[in-house]
Amino acid sequence: MKIFPKLFITFSASFIVVIAMMIGFISWNLEERFTGYVRQIEIEEMERSAKVFEDYYGEVRTWRFIKSDPRIANVILDQRGRFDENIITSRSDGSSIIEKEYRYYFDEIRKNKKVSNSLPGRLILLNKDNEVIAGVEYLPKKSIKVPLNYKDKIIGTLALIPAPFLSKQEDLRFQQATRSTLYSVGAIALVIAALISLLLTLNFTGPVRKLARATKGLIGGEFKTRVNIKNKDELGKLSRDFNVLAKTLDKNSETQKQWLADISHELRTPLAILKSELEAIEDGVREFDEEALSSLSNEVNRLSTLVNDLYELTLSDIGAMKYQMIEIDLKEILNKTIQSYIERFKSQKIELKIEINESTIMLGDELRLTQLFTNLLENSLRYTDSPGIIEISLTTLNNNAVITVADSAPGVEQSSIDKIFDRFYREELSRSREKGGAGLGLAICTEIIDAHSGSIKASPSDLGGLRIVIEFSKVD
């Protein structure tokens, strides 16, 4: 089953259960309260009835007539307000007779009137000795009793048996009308609940469907796919995260394409030179002498260096570049690397200024750090004009080891400084391909420094060239 019907059924079922419980509770509460209200009215009418019997007793001073014929008790309560033409007639205002209607009676048959058999007589008249004069012989314990008094003396008791259900037509009609209204309101509430469930379901599943379609687009390689969901809830946040993911995948895809294009270009150049040199030798255009061998060897070395650099970067990307972290002395590694370049710097008339005074202990991989310093020195040597100056220093700042390599002209444009650590990037004017680099040296340096939890920054040098600053955490 799809999510739309699932959610709609869930929301609808929840609303139906809540509405049904509310209707049930309200119905029960109304019935209880209405029953209590009716019972209170019956008690009040019973008290008035007691007054009627007290008046009757005051007239005749005996219960003898009622005891001889219990039906007289109902005649006393007759709505016409008179017992019998030959017995007693209640007072009237003017020419009209006062009429009363009672909710209860003594027998199932009232004189001159048909009464429903759904509820038997509930009134019981007892004398002062608690003997039944009129009504059923059985007196339940929960009966409501009202004493009958005459001249401050108890002459009897009027008892009312609580009704198990409503019997008066007006009460039944009111109860039925209340139920009908409640059920109508419940039906309307169900319709509204269905509409609300539909709106909630659409509001929830609409963004989900958009995200599902967009996800299929990403799976199909359409990294330009974006979703426009303006919700401020979790779905809105998910859509924004999706757009960030799509943008990242798009950028990575473009980077991968550029990466492949750059690799192809960098590999093609030495291969093209090798091919042309070999064809020239094969065709006899050029002799296979020491000069030709040196040219071929240089291109092979250049190709080998490029492949090795690509291999190093690939290992770093997949997390396979191995590091053996031990306590090492940066001063010793840096001095050893510089010593291997002394002769090359002299041959190119580049002056070295070294400021490495104290030992600096840190956790690192000696082989990778040697590779780092070699790439930095190679980069400075390659891109510094003769005669020139290179300054190398190792200091301590805030318990960090700070290595600075600064060279003289040519420099790097300010707009290009942040890009020199990108793969295959070369500043077009002063640091071009003619200098022999493929634009991977500083990228490899960045990977090694990241593995050592360090940082690297570049800025213009006071000497007119480039200044690179590296920071490592020392061992306490």
C-alpha positions in Angstrom: 0.0 0.0 0.0 1.3 3.5 -0.9 2.0 6.1 1.7 -1.0 8.3 0.7 -3.8 5.8 1.6 -1.8 4.7 4.6 -1.6 8.2 6.0 -5.2 9.1 5.0 -6.5 5.9 6.7 -4.4 6.6 9.8 -5.5 10.3 10.1 -9.1 9.4 9.4 -9.1 6.5 11.9 -7.6 8.7 14.6 -10.3 11.4 14.0 -13.1 8.8 14.0 -11.9 7.2 17.3 -11.6 10.6 18.9 -15.0 11.8 17.7 -16.6 8.5 18.6 -15.2 8.7 22.1 -16.3 12.4 22.5 -19.8 11.5 21.3 -20.0 8.6 23.6 -18.8 10.6 26.6 -21.0 13.6 25.8 -24.0 11.3 25.3 -23.4 9.5 28.6 -22.8 12.7 30.4 -25.9 14.3 29.0 -28.0 11.2 29.9 -26.6 11.1 33.4 -27.2 14.8 33.9 -30.6 14.8 32.3 -31.6 11.7 34.4 -30.5 13.6 37.5 -32.4 16.6 36.4 -35.6 14.5 35.8 -35.1 12.8 39.2 -34.8 16.2 40.9 -38.0 17.3 39.3 -39.7 14.1 40.4 -38.5 14.7 44.0 -39.9 18.3 43.9 -43.2 17.0 42.5 -43.2 14.3 45.1 -42.9 16.9 47.8 -45.9 18.7 46.3 -47.7 15.4 46.1 -46.9 14.9 49.8 -48.6 18.2 50.5 -51.7 17.0 48.5 -51.9 13.9 50.7 -51.4 16.0 53.8 -54.3 18.2 52.7 -56.4 15.1 52.1 -55.7 13.7 55.5 -56.5 17.1 57.0 -60.0 16.9 55.5 -60.8 13.3 56.3 -58.5 12.6 59.3 -58.0 9.0 58.1 -56.4 6.8 55.5 -59.4 4.4 55.7 -60.8 5.3 52.3 -57.5 4.8 50.5 -56.8 1.6 52.3 -60.2 0.2 51.4 -59.7 1.2 47.7 -56.0 2.0 46.9 -57.2 3.4 43.5 -58.3 6.5 45.3 -54.6 7.4 45.8 -54.4 7.9 42.0 -57.6 9.9 42.0 -56.1 12.3 44.5 -53.2 12.9 42.1 -55.5 13.1 39.0 -54.6 16.0 36.8 -58.1 17.3 37.0 -57.3 18.1 40.6 -60.4 16.2 42.0 -60.7 12.9 43.7 -64.2 12.1 42.9 -67.4 14.1 42.6 -68.7 12.3 45.8 -65.5 12.7 47.8 -63.4 15.8 47.6 -62.8 18.5 44.9 -59.8 20.7 45.2 -60.2 24.4 45.3 -60.2 26.3 42.0 -59.5 29.9 41.0 -62.7 31.4 39.7 -64.7 29.1 37.4 -61.7 27.0 36.2 -60.4 24.0 37.9 -56.7 23.8 38.7 -55.1 20.9 36.7 -51.9 19.1 37.5 -50.0 16.4 35.8 -47.7 14.0 37.7 -44.8 11.9 36.6 -45.6 8.9 38.6 -48.6 7.0 40.1 -49.5 4.2 42.3 -51.0 1.7 39.8 -50.6 0.8 36.2 -54.1 2.0 35.5 -55.2 5.5 36.4 -58.9 6.2 36.7 -60.4 7.3 33.4 -57.1 7.4 31.7 -54.9 4.9 29.8 -51.3 4.6 31.0 -48.3 3.0 29.3 -47.3 -0.4 30.7 -43.6 0.4 30.1 -43.2 1.6 33.7 -45.3 0.4 36.7 -46.5 2.6 39.5 -43.6 3.9 41.6 -45.4 5.7 44.4 -46.0 3.9 47.7 -48.1 5.4 50.5 -47.4 4.1 54.0 -49.1 4.9 57.3 -47.4 6.0 60.4 -46.6 2.3 61.2 -44.9 1.9 57.8 -47.7 -0.3 56.5 -48.4 0.0 52.8 -51.7 1.7 52.1 -51.3 2.2 48.3 -48.8 1.0 45.8 -46.6 -2.1 45.5 -45.9 -4.1 48.6 -42.1 -4.2 47.9 -40.2 -1.1 49.0 -36.6 -1.0 47.7 -33.8 0.3 50.0 -32.9 3.1 47.6 -36.4 4.5 47.6 -36.8 8.2 48.2 -39.0 8.9 51.2 -40.9 12.1 52.2 -42.6 12.1 55.6 -46.3 13.2 55.8 -47.2 15.5 58.7 -50.3 16.8 60.2 -50.2 19.3 63.1 -46.5 18.4 63.7 -47.3 14.7 63.9 -46.1 12.1 61.4 -49.2 10.5 59.8 -47.4 8.5 57.2 -44.7 8.4 54.5 -44.8 8.9 50.7 -42.1 6.8 49.0 -40.8 6.9 45.4 -39.1 4.0 43.7 -36.3 5.4 41.4 -37.1 4.9 37.7 -34.6 2.7 35.8 -35.5 4.6 32.6 -37.4 7.6 31.4 -41.1 7.2 30.7 -42.6 10.7 30.4 -43.2 11.6 26.7 -41.7 15.0 27.1 -38.5 13.6 28.6 -38.2 11.0 25.9 -38.7 13.5 23.2 -36.1 15.8 24.6 -33.7 12.8 25.0 -34.3 11.7 21.4 -33.8 15.3 20.1 -30.6 15.6 22.0 -29.3 12.3 20.6 -30.3 13.3 17.1 -28.5 16.6 17.4 -25.4 14.9 18.8 -25.4 12.3 16.1 -25.8 15.1 13.4 -23.0 17.0 14.9 -20.9 13.8 14.9 -21.7 13.2 11.3 -20.7 16.7 10.4 -17.5 16.3 12.5 -16.7 13.1 10.6 -17.0 14.9 7.2 -14.8 17.8 8.5 -12.3 15.2 9.9 -12.2 13.5 6.5 -11.4 16.8 4.8 -8.7 17.6 7.4 -7.2 14.2 7.0 -7.1 14.7 3.2 -5.4 18.1 3.6 -2.9 16.8 6.1 -2.1 13.8 3.9 -1.7 16.0 0.8 0.5 18.4 2.8 2.7 15.6 4.0 2.8 13.4 0.9 3.2 16.3 -1.6 6.7 17.1 -0.6 7.5 13.4 -0.2 6.5 12.8 -3.8 8.6 15.7 -5.0 11.6 14.4 -3.1 11.0 10.9 -4.5 10.9 12.2 -8.1 14.0 14.4 -7.5 15.8 11.4 -5.9 15.1 9.3 -9.1 16.6 12.2 -11.0 19.8 12.0 -9.0 19.9 8.2 -9.4 19.7 8.8 -13.1 22.7 11.2 -13.0 20.6 14.5 -13.3 22.6 16.4 -10.7 21.1 19.7 -11.7 17.8 18.5 -10.1 16.5 20.7 -7.3 13.3 20.7 -5.2 11.3 23.7 -4.2 9.6 22.9 -0.9 8.9 26.0 1.3 7.8 24.1 4.4 9.4 25.2 7.7 9.2 21.7 9.2 11.4 18.7 8.9 10.4 18.1 5.3 11.5 21.7 4.4 14.8 21.0 6.1 15.1 17.7 4.3 14.4 19.4 1.0 17.2 22.0 1.7 19.6 19.2 2.6 18.6 17.4 -0.6 19.4 20.5 -2.6 22.8 20.8 -0.8 23.4 17.1 -1.6 22.4 17.6 -5.3 24.7 20.7 -5.5 27.6 18.8 -4.0 27.1 15.8 -6.3 26.9 18.3 -9.3 30.1 19.9 -8.2 31.8 16.6 -7.7 30.6 15.4 -11.1 32.0 18.5 -12.7 35.2 18.2 -10.7 35.5 14.6 -11.8 35.0 15.5 -15.4 37.6 18.3 -15.1 39.9 15.9 -13.2 39.7 13.3 -16.1 40.2 16.1 -18.7 43.3 17.4 -16.8 44.8 13.9 -16.4 44.2 13.2 -20.1 45.9 16.5 -21.0 48.8 16.1 -18.7 49.5 12.5 -19.9 49.0 13.4 -23.5 51.8 16.0 -23.5 54.7 13.8 -22.6 53.3 10.9 -24.6 53.1 13.2 -27.7 56.7 14.3 -27.2 57.9 10.8 -26.8 56.0 9.7 -29.9 57.3 12.5 -32.0 60.9 11.9 -30.8 60.7 8.2 -31.6 59.1 8.7 -35.0 61.8 11.2 -35.8 64.5 8.6 -34.9 62.7 5.9 -36.8 62.4 8.1 -39.9 66.1 9.0 -39.7 65.2 12.7 -39.2 67.1 12.6 -35.9 70.0 10.5 -34.8 69.7 8.4 -31.7 72.5 10.1 -29.8 73.0 11.2 -26.2 70.9 14.3 -26.7 67.9 12.3 -28.1 68.3 9.8 -25.2 68.4 12.6 -22.7 65.2 14.1 -24.2 63.4 10.8 -24.1 64.6 10.1 -20.6 63.3 13.5 -19.4 59.9 12.9 -20.8 59.7 9.4 -19.3 60.7 10.9 -15.9 58.1 13.6 -16.2 55.5 11.0 -17.1 56.6 8.8 -14.2 56.5 11.7 -11.8 53.0 12.6 -12.9 51.7 9.0 -12.6 53.3 8.8 -9.1 51.6 12.0 -8.0 48.3 10.8 -9.4 48.7 7.6 -7.5 49.5 9.4 -4.3 46.4 11.6 -4.6 44.2 8.6 -5.4 45.5 6.7 -2.4 44.6 9.8 -0.3 41.1 10.1 -1.7 40.3 6.5 -1.0 41.9 6.6 2.4 44.5 4.0 1.5 47.6 6.3 2.0 49.3 4.8 5.0 50.8 6.8 7.8 53.1 5.5 10.6 52.7 8.1 13.3 55.6 8.3 15.8 57.3 11.0 17.7 59.7 12.8 15.3 61.9 15.9 15.3 60.8 18.4 12.6 64.1 20.2 12.8 66.0 17.0 11.9 63.7 16.1 9.0 63.6 19.7 7.6 67.4 20.1 7.8 68.0 16.7 6.1 65.6 17.7 3.2 67.3 21.1 2.8 70.8 19.6 2.7 69.7 17.4 -0.3 68.8 20.6 -2.2 71.9 22.8 -1.4 73.7 22.0 -4.6 70.7 22.6 -6.8 70.0 26.0 -5.2 73.6 27.0 -5.7 73.6 25.9 -9.3 70.6 28.2 -10.0 72.1 31.1 -8.0 69.4 31.0 -5.4 70.4 32.1 -1.9 69.1 30.1 1.1 68.3 31.8 4.4 67.6 29.2 7.1 66.4 29.9 10.6 65.9 26.6 12.4 67.2 26.8 16.0 65.3 24.5 18.3 64.1 20.9 18.1 60.4 20.5 17.7 58.8 17.1 18.6 55.5 16.1 17.1 53.6 13.0 16.0 54.1 12.4 12.4 55.2 10.1 9.5 58.8 10.8 8.7 58.5 9.6 5.1 55.4 11.7 4.3 56.8 14.8 6.0 60.0 14.4 4.0 57.8 14.2 0.9 56.0 17.4 2.1 59.2 19.4 2.5 60.6 18.0 -0.8 57.5 19.2 -2.7 57.7 22.7 -1.1 61.4 23.1 -1.9 60.9 21.7 -5.4 58.0 24.2 -5.9 60.2 27.1 -4.7 63.2 26.0 -6.8 61.1 25.6 -9.9 59.3 28.9 -9.7 62.0 31.3 -8.4 63.9 33.3 -10.9 67.7 33.5 -10.8 69.3 35.1 -8.9 66.8 34.8 -6.1 66.3 34.2 -2.4 64.4 31.5 -0.4 63.8 31.9 3.3 63.0 28.8 5.5 62.2 29.0 9.2 60.9 26.8 12.0 59.5 28.5 15.0 57.0 27.8 17.9 53.8 29.8 18.3 51.1 29.0 20.9 52.5 25.5 21.3 52.3 24.9 17.5 55.2 24.3 15.2 55.2 26.9 12.4 57.2 26.3 9.2 57.5 29.2 6.8 58.8 29.0 3.2 59.1 32.3 1.4 60.7 33.0 -2.0 61.4 35.9 -4.3 59.8 36.9 -7.6 57.9 36.0 -9.6 54.8 36.1 -7.4 51.2 34.9 -7.7 48.2 37.1 -8.4 46.1 37.8 -5.2 43.1 36.3 -7.0 44.9 33.1 -7.6 46.5 32.5 -4.2 43.5 30.5 -2.8 43.5 28.2 -5.9 47.1 27.1 -5.9 46.3 24.1 -3.6 43.7 22.9 -6.2 44.7 19.9 -8.3 46.2 20.7 -11.7 46.0 24.4 -11.1 48.9 26.5 -12.4 49.1 30.3 -12.3 49.2 31.0 -16.1 51.8 33.8 -16.2 54.7 33.2 -13.9 54.2 29.6 -12.8 53.2 27.8 -16.1 53.7 24.4 -17.6 57.0 25.5 -19.1 58.4 25.3 -15.5 57.8 21.6 -15.6 55.0 21.1 -13.0 51.6 19.4 -13.4 50.0 21.4 -10.6 49.8 18.4 -8.2 52.7 19.2 -5.8 50.8 21.6 -3.5 47.7 19.4 -3.7 49.7 16.5 -2.3 51.1 18.7 0.4 47.6 19.6 1.5 46.6 15.9 1.8 49.7 15.2 3.9 49.1 18.2 6.2 45.4 17.2 6.7 46.5 13.7 7.7 48.7 15.3 10.4 45.8 17.6 11.6 47.8 20.6 10.5 47.0 23.7 8.3 48.6 25.4 5.3 48.1 28.9 4.1 49.6 31.0 1.2 50.1 34.7 0.9 52.3 37.1 -1.0 55.9 37.2 0.2 57.8 40.3 1.3 60.5 39.1 -1.1 58.2 39.4 -4.1 57.2 35.8 -4.5 55.0 33.4 -2.5 54.9 32.8 1.2 53.6 29.4 2.5 53.0 28.9 6.3 52.4 25.4 7.8 51.3 24.8 11.4 51.5 21.5 13.3 50.6 20.7 16.9 53.6 19.8 19.0 53.8 17.0 21.5 53.4 18.4 25.1 
